[in-house]
Amino acid sequence: MEFRNNKPTCAELKKIDMVDFLASLGFYPDPQKSRGTNHWYHSPLNPPDNSPSFKVNSALNTWYDHSIGAGGTLIDFATRFFNCSVSELLSNWGNDFSFHPQQHIPVTSGLPAEQSAIKVFETLPLQHPALLQYISSRQVSIELAKRYCQEVHFELLGRHNFAVGFANSAGGFELRNKYFKGSSAPKAVTVLNAENGDTLKVFEGFFDFLSYQHLMQLSKLPPQDFLILNSLSFFEQSRPFMETYKHVELYLDSNTPARRITEQFIKENPCYADQSYFYRKFDDLNDFLCNSSRINKRIPALPEYIPRNSKKRGIS
């Protein structure tokens, strides 16, 4: 959409498709809950949101967040998300945005980097005190987080931000801090430690992966193969890669969409196994870790990994 004098009016911003705009920020609809013109998301305004509570009606181009009891137009969302006034939003809206009204992006596709609202301009070793404190609040060791994550500085609508960054296998980042949850383009899965074993461990988000590593750090296990989906919507297109393994261990969340996928694919292919049984009463593996640490319960042993030889694999 072209704006007169390169700056939008309120009326012009309201015409930008909400689904496209959210995708540019790294937020995608939940494929299990979304139906027709109703697109459901994990709330961008109230993370962590373990069950999708943020709905966009694409016919009306409006949103409503059930977790906070608020809704409205794209302007109402953007001023809340960026914590700015309407005038600040209009004046800081970059000239490089080119959203198109009512044209929807497939939920499993990331935007090209030049079309993303998030512009990464620097990556560093994790060092900012606020990020280290955030990692500690998730009960993951700082040393472990530094091994797999980076400190990513990025620009979002003219504002400098920084977050814990977890790289995907296509060059993008999952970005998290205490107040922000998003991703830079291209959004994709992350494959780690392709050691040619016959077992693959699959996690929905990177903090679940880090939680597993934290829980297992005292165990002397050989290198393992991991797939971090970074979005449940990538599960289906990752099946060809996953099914090259004899055993696929699923450490997915405990919410309804993840449970439905787990149960469905266990029935369809015997290679899949549900490993969420020991944290079933918690939202996900990280929630289990946080609560186990808080109440000082003994953490049960996780399933052991026995490596076997198999051919080299890759994911497209």
SULCORWO-V114264 format. One record per residue. PSI is psi in radians with two decimals (999 if undefined). D_LAST is the distance of its C-alpha to the last C-alpha in whole Angstrom. Layout:
{{PSI | D_LAST} {PSI | D_LAST}}
This chain:
{{2.19 | 32} {2.41 | 35} {2.46 | 37} {2.30 | 41} {0.39 | 42} {0.14 | 38} {2.38 | 39} {2.76 | 38} {2.94 | 41} {-0.71 | 41} {-0.68 | 41} {-0.70 | 38} {-0.62 | 36} {-0.30 | 37} {-0.23 | 35} {2.30 | 32} {2.21 | 29} {-0.66 | 29} {-0.76 | 26} {-0.74 | 24} {-0.78 | 26} {-0.66 | 25} {-0.65 | 21} {-0.39 | 22} {-0.06 | 23} {0.26 | 20} {2.29 | 22} {2.60 | 20} {2.64 | 22} {2.06 | 22} {-0.39 | 21} {-0.62 | 24} {-0.47 | 27} {2.37 | 26} {2.30 | 28} {-2.15 | 29} {-0.02 | 30} {1.98 | 30} {2.09 | 27} {2.41 | 27} {2.74 | 26} {2.29 | 26} {2.12 | 29} {-0.32 | 28} {-0.25 | 32} {1.00 | 33} {2.71 | 30} {2.42 | 29} {1.75 | 30} {-0.35 | 28} {2.23 | 29} {2.11 | 28} {0.01 | 32} {2.05 | 31} {2.34 | 31} {2.21 | 31} {1.85 | 33} {-0.34 | 31} {-0.66 | 34} {-0.25 | 36} {0.79 | 34} {2.90 | 35} {2.76 | 34} {2.25 | 36} {1.84 | 35} {-0.38 | 36} {-0.40 | 36} {-0.08 | 38} {0.69 | 40} {2.76 | 39} {-2.99 | 38} {-2.54 | 38} {-3.11 | 37} {-0.63 | 34} {-0.76 | 37} {-0.69 | 38} {-0.86 | 34} {-0.68 | 34} {-0.58 | 37} {-0.79 | 37} {-0.75 | 33} {0.00 | 34} {0.95 | 38} {2.94 | 39} {2.95 | 42} {-0.74 | 42} {-0.66 | 43} {-0.67 | 41} {-0.81 | 38} {-0.73 | 39} {-0.45 | 40} {-0.03 | 37} {2.10 | 35} {2.72 | 33} {-0.21 | 33} {0.20 | 29} {2.38 | 28} {0.99 | 28} {2.66 | 27} {2.29 | 28} {2.33 | 31} {0.68 | 29} {2.00 | 26} {2.49 | 23} {2.34 | 20} {2.48 | 17} {-0.33 | 17} {0.23 | 13} {2.33 | 13} {2.80 | 14} {2.63 | 17} {2.62 | 17} {-0.64 | 18} {-0.24 | 22} {-0.08 | 22} {2.51 | 22} {-0.34 | 25} {2.09 | 24} {1.82 | 24} {2.24 | 24} {-0.11 | 26} {2.43 | 27} {2.38 | 25} {2.87 | 28} {2.57 | 28} {2.16 | 29} {-0.37 | 33} {2.27 | 34} {-0.65 | 37} {-0.66 | 35} {-0.67 | 32} {-0.67 | 33} {-0.70 | 35} {-0.77 | 33} {-0.75 | 31} {-0.61 | 34} {-0.38 | 35} {0.10 | 31} {0.38 | 33} {2.42 | 30} {2.50 | 32} {-0.72 | 31} {-0.74 | 31} {-0.77 | 28} {-0.68 | 26} {-0.46 | 27} {-0.60 | 25} {-0.25 | 22} {2.91 | 23} {2.89 | 24} {2.03 | 27} {2.18 | 25} {2.34 | 28} {2.84 | 27} {2.35 | 29} {1.91 | 29} {0.83 | 31} {0.04 | 33} {2.45 | 34} {2.25 | 33} {2.85 | 31} {2.67 | 29} {2.91 | 27} {2.18 | 25} {2.27 | 22} {2.02 | 19} {2.43 | 16} {-3.14 | 12} {0.12 | 9} {0.08 | 9} {-0.03 | 13} {3.14 | 15} {2.46 | 17} {2.30 | 19} {2.25 | 22} {2.38 | 25} {-3.01 | 29} {-0.52 | 32} {-0.02 | 32} {2.44 | 29} {2.05 | 25} {-2.90 | 23} {2.66 | 20} {2.65 | 19} {2.60 | 16} {2.50 | 13} {2.33 | 13} {3.08 | 10} {2.96 | 10} {2.20 | 11} {2.24 | 11} {2.52 | 14} {1.02 | 16} {1.50 | 14} {0.20 | 17} {0.42 | 17} {3.13 | 19} {0.17 | 19} {2.30 | 19} {2.31 | 16} {2.24 | 18} {2.24 | 16} {2.62 | 18} {-0.75 | 18} {2.86 | 19} {-0.43 | 20} {-0.46 | 23} {-0.72 | 23} {-0.80 | 21} {-0.62 | 24} {-0.74 | 26} {-0.81 | 25} {-0.68 | 25} {-0.78 | 29} {-0.52 | 30} {0.07 | 29} {-0.36 | 30} {-0.15 | 33} {2.48 | 32} {1.42 | 31} {2.61 | 28} {2.92 | 26} {2.52 | 22} {2.84 | 20} {2.32 | 16} {2.52 | 15} {2.08 | 13} {2.04 | 14} {-0.59 | 13} {-0.11 | 15} {2.35 | 16} {-0.39 | 17} {-0.26 | 16} {-0.02 | 12} {-0.88 | 13} {-0.81 | 13} {-0.20 | 9} {-0.09 | 9} {-0.79 | 11} {-0.69 | 10} {-0.82 | 8} {-0.67 | 12} {0.11 | 14} {-0.17 | 13} {2.60 | 16} {-0.62 | 19} {2.25 | 20} {1.92 | 18} {2.12 | 20} {2.02 | 20} {1.06 | 22} {3.00 | 22} {2.96 | 24} {0.10 | 28} {2.99 | 28} {-0.82 | 28} {-0.74 | 24} {-0.70 | 23} {-0.70 | 26} {-0.77 | 25} {-0.80 | 21} {-0.87 | 22} {-0.68 | 25} {-0.83 | 24} {-0.40 | 21} {-0.65 | 23} {-0.62 | 25} {-0.54 | 23} {2.17 | 21} {-0.12 | 23} {-0.39 | 20} {2.46 | 20} {2.39 | 23} {2.06 | 25} {0.23 | 26} {0.07 | 27} {-0.57 | 30} {-0.16 | 32} {0.45 | 31} {-0.52 | 32} {-0.03 | 35} {2.87 | 33} {-0.70 | 30} {-3.06 | 27} {-0.64 | 27} {-0.66 | 28} {-0.68 | 31} {-0.80 | 32} {-0.81 | 32} {-0.78 | 34} {-0.62 | 37} {-0.68 | 37} {-0.69 | 38} {-0.75 | 40} {0.07 | 42} {0.69 | 42} {2.68 | 41} {2.21 | 40} {2.17 | 36} {2.72 | 35} {2.41 | 33} {2.79 | 30} {2.40 | 28} {2.74 | 28} {2.21 | 25} {1.89 | 26} {2.52 | 24} {2.83 | 23} {2.47 | 22} {3.03 | 19} {2.82 | 16} {2.47 | 14} {2.81 | 10} {2.89 | 7} {2.39 | 4} {999 | 0}}
